[in-house]
Structures are given as structure tokens and as C-alpha cells.
Amino acid sequence: MAVLSLEHPWAFAFGILGNIISFMVYLAPLPTFYRVYQKKSTEGFQSVPYVVALFSSMLWIYYAFLNTSVSLLITINSFGCVIETIYIVMYLIYAPKKAKIFTVKILFLFNVVIFGLILLLTLFLSAGDNRVRILGWVCVAFSVSVFVAPLSVIRIVIRTQSVEFMPFFLSFFLTLSAVAWFFYGLLSKDKYVALPNILGFVFGVAQMVLYLIYRNPKPTIKEECKDLELGVANLSKISATEKGSEVHPIDLKSPSLSSDEEASEEEEQNNNDHENKEGHENITV
């Protein structure tokens, strides 16, 4: 590595930069697994990305041991193997039984069967530069399949017009990582490192552009209908309230009079009756 840093200082610089950025990308799932630890549940999270990441790290370590000109791949992918193994172990501890069985199956398929076949075939059926070439194209093919995986996320973002499932900073750091490793491969004259990162850069930029477009989503027709229904419901409640609060005529009767007032009125009535009686008698006479 000292020789590499002297002969290709820019390649060494981009390799160090790639290590730093990839280190941050590997640590990105930590909040997710901390939540898993707190809730003692995987909450529907899938183990496939972590199994695939472990397989990718193992492939690139093997390639870097065969092609010593890209030895900086060993450091970051060694860390990747460790951190991805920790993630998988935590997943197996807290996942439901069916998810545990599925994880063990794909872990055995990718990291034992497929990696074992690649290891045996390249060791016993090829030699020298031919071995590096075959393993290099295997790494390119697998890296391309990994970079194509975000297409499903891009499709969801376009369909829902929401970036809920596409964190911006993760896309940003993956794009920076692709740029760093592309220049590392280019300056180290290793096309197997440079080629897949071109695709990684394109998809990373596409994700960030989509984030900028849909970060403030417009209300969809479904949401507008829901708001309309809510408005109608509120209007009905207001109408019912107004109906219940209509002003009805009230018979405003005087409050019951006091005993003195009643006596005074009774005496006045008697006097009026007496006067009417006397008047009637005078008329009769």
C-alpha cells in the first residue's frame, strides 16, 4: 500500500476517501437496529440487504487478495464483513421464526454455496491473470445487480409521489461512494472496480433528483377526496349543532308574585267589583 501511495497518490487519496464514505454507509443501519433492540422486534424489516452486503464484501476481499493493486478494498470490506455479520446476528435474535428460517437459507445459499463455488472454480479451473479476469467480471455482475436494486425504490417514489422510503442522505453518501471508488478504479487502471460505480453514480443522482422533485408532495386525488369527505362530515356536524341550537319562543310569564303583591291585587279587584256592583244598583234604582 505504501508503494501504491507513492506511485499513484491520487488513486490512494480516492481510495482513502472511498473507505471513509463507505464506512459511514455501513453504519447507516445502526438507528434501525437500535430500534430493533429496544422493541425486541424486527418490525417487518428484511434481512436480504444485509446478507447481500456481506456476500459483496467477501467477493471484493477475495478479488483484492488476487489483485494487489487495489489493496484498499481489503480494509473497508473487512469492516463490512464484521458490521454486516453483527446486523445479521441481531436480526436472527429478534426476527420471527419464519424470517429466521428464510434468513438462514439465503445466508447459506449466498455466503456458503455460491461463494464456495466461485472460490473453487477460480482456484482450480483458472490461474494467473485469467483468474483475476474471471473473478473481476463476477464482481462487476454482482455489483451491477446490487446497484439496480434501488430501481424498485425509484418506482415506488414515482408511483406514490413520496420520498418516505428513500432517505436523502443515504442516497447522497452512496453517490459520493460511487464517485470515489470510480476514480480509485480509474486511476488504479482497474476496470472491474470502475465500471459498476458508473451505474452506481447514475442511480444515485437519479434518486437525489427524485427526492428534490417529490420532497414536498402535492395532495393526490385520494387525499383530496378524503379531505372533501372530512369537510362534508364537519359541515353535517355544524348543521346538526345549529339545528339543535334553534331559538324557540318561550312563554315569558312573570315570576310568581310575593304574598303582599297578591293581597294588594286581590283587594284592588274586590274594590273594582264592589264599585261595579254599586253602579249597577244605581242604574237599577
C-alpha angles and dihedrals in degrees: 000000000000089000090049092051091052098043097039108022094166092050089050091049093051090046091055090046090050090051092052095047094043089050089058091046091053090053093050094094092055094098089051094053092043087058089047089053093048095048095035088226137096089220094214096310114151125235096206097091091054094046090049091047090052091050091049092051091050091051094050093047089053091048093048091053090054095043107043093185089080098045093141087075089070096064099052096038091050088056088046091056091052098046094042090050089053090050092050093048091051090048092052091050097053104026123103118261096261092049090049092053092047092049093050090050096052091041089055092044098050105029100035111023103032096034090045091052092049090049094049096043095049094044099046105025100043140034142194118347091355090061091051090048095051094045090045092057090046089055091047092050093049094044091051090052089051092049091048090056093083088065088086090054091048089051091052091049092051093045097046096030087223131115094204092117096043114066110206099218093051090052090045095053092043088055092049089048091052090051093049095048092044092058091042090055093042095050091042088051092237111138093185090066096039102045102061091046091062087064090043090055093049093051092043092054090046091054093050092048090051089049091055091048098048103029089103100037120201116234111269125228089258092054091046091053089049091051090048091051090048090050092051091049091051090047090052091051091050091049091050091049092051090048091052091049098052115139111246122194112263124207100237104205123176113259115257111287123240119257093254092052091048091051092049092050092047091051091048090050092050091051091051091049091048092050091048090050093051090048090052092050092050089052091049093050 
